[in-house]
Amino acid sequence: MVPNEAQEYSGIAHLLQHFGWTWVGLFVTDDDSGEYFLKTFESLLSMNGICSAFTFRLPCHTRLLSNNEKDVRFVNTFESFMNSKARAFVNYGDSMTIMWLIAFKNILILDEMEAALEGKVWILTAQSELITTGLTRRLNLEMFQGTIAFAVHSKHPQGFQKYLDNLRPQWTQADDFLREFWEQAFECSIPNPQEMIQDNKTCLGEEKLESLPRTIFETSMTGHSYSIYNAVYAIAHALHAICSSRAKQKTMEHSKGLHLDHLQPWQLHSYLQGITFNTSAGEEVSFNQHGEIVAGFDVTNTLLFPNNSFVRVNIGRVDPSAVEGKQFIIHEDVMELRRTFNQVLPVSVCTDSCNLGFQKRKQEGKKFCCYDCDPCPEGKIANKTNMDECLQCPDDHYSRKSRDGCTPKVITFLSYQEPIGISLVSAALSFTLVTALVLGIFIKHKDTPIVKANNRDLTYTLLVSLLLCFLCSLIFLGPPGLVNCLIRQAAFGTIFCVAVSCVLAKTITVVMAFMDTKPGSNMRKWMGRRLSVLVVLTSTSIQAGICALWLGTFPPFPTMNMHSIPGQIIAECNEGSFVMFYSVLGYLGLLSIVSFVVAFFARKLPDSFNEAKFITFSMLVFCSVWLSFVPTYQSSKGKYMVAVEIFSILASSAGLLGCIFSPKCYIILLRSELTAKNV
């Protein structure tokens, strides 16, 4: 007739979870029943993320301790109970455990410790009751103010309250139970006609049960009483089923049937298991396949008054027959705990909650409910409190600084509109315009000795290639696309190769010119346009072949880099093969070094218009720029990598333009008399 205790254990675990009480103390009877409770309940707590702070075993014997009998074991355990961070306690046992707890409190707790005791919440199982006997009716139950108790589900049958209101003691010897109860409850004696001398306080017979404190007698139908009530009706229905069966069997010849006079208790079992009936309280009573009543538990909140009377407020229900998700219901709004809580629920945890942005880290040697809080690493968040592990943000999001949420990343690239982009575009166009002006000057003064002396065609080719170098830097700006990713490095490598090849051809031409002046030289046939064209075409063809191989095998392509810079999605060109990319740069570096070496040795050759000195300096600038480019490029990220390459293109091209052509423009425009002297 009592629901399975497993439902009650599950309800307590749900209650603890609901209020966030993960660090609880357990008080159990020191017997087999208590051990079974611990074994079952602690595993259930662990499954629900709850830990037991301590276990206090209460004695089973009925003799309470006196002040002179302080058990050291009880003293130590009770001190740990008082000092524990746990503020929620589960008590498993019968009503005697309540008496033990009150006794321990009166004997072991000093007045200055009362405040600490008031901050506790008790959770009582259905086996425990605050009902006391007449001997202990004046005990102070204040420590149980606001107790949350589980009780077997009950409901008032029709006429029950009226029956209690009209109940009076019977002065007959036959009703000994009611007589003894009445005397204990009202602390009076019922007159005995056989005794001449009566006590001072005699029961009048008009006392009312509703005037008793509820710790002595509870006028509402309790779960235990309701179970007995249902048990009586279940037996009645079973007997009725037997009688009905017997009546049917009488109609059959030679049937023996069951006779109530000789009925054994075990013969009721088969009839009880199939019984279903409705009570006068309007509830259906039935049994499951295990022979257990299909009922549940009520969750009540106990409010105590100074005279030790109390009121039980129904605040929830454990109903195993309800639909999933509704089997445990709690109405927190009607709860009232201790007045000292100021309507704020106590916190019963080993460690304060980890805030948003933090994850748990278990403390060594302690239960899993005790932990430290560590901040989430970069890219991860904790958007709830007490998270076991931080969550990874999606690739297109990044974690906020507080690590409590993810924010969409911003797509970035080197744009024409931003300051650095505007500066680079302005510089590229300015150098392009200057290069065009220099080309115009050289074309206009093409017949002057200074222009003619240094291979006019190579000069034009070099200026045009420098102009294209400045313009090709613009391909690197803007959002990366399939076309500009494919052509920008190849265009840069090829055009720069033409420029450096022209410089190399100029240097070789100067050297060859001086070698040709020696008597008996055979180098004349290699002088002139043929040599310069051969140098430029050969050098450029090799670079073009490298670029063609690159584009044919591992071509660059646009991509989105999600991880290089926190909070940004970098729209960039993946170079496809960095080996091919650095092969292009390496080949340019080789040509530059060869040009620098040749020009360096030719810088002191006697001639009025020998430009080997200028070429030497220009190659020194060129090599310095690209040698510093490699580590700078490798250490940069996102749009700044592109900015570094554009700057290197502009700086090296400007170095060639300035070092080679500025002295010539100076002579042509401002010192024209120097050209006339050397005509």
PyMOL commands that set and color helices and strands:
alter all, ss='L'
color gray80, all
select helices_A, chain A and resi 5-19+32-47+67-69+72-83+95-108+111-118+134-136+142-144+160-165+176-186+209-211+223-250+260-262+265-273+332-334+339-341+419-444+449-452+456-476+482-516+524-526+529-553+578-602+612-635+639-670+672-677
alter helices_A, ss='H'
color red, helices_A
select strands_A, chain A and resi 23-29+51-58+88-92+121-124+148-152+276-278+284-286+297-304+310-318+328-330+358-362+371-375+380-381+391-392+397-399+406-408+410-412+557-561+568-574
alter strands_A, ss='S'
color yellow, strands_A
deselect
rebuild
show_as cartoon
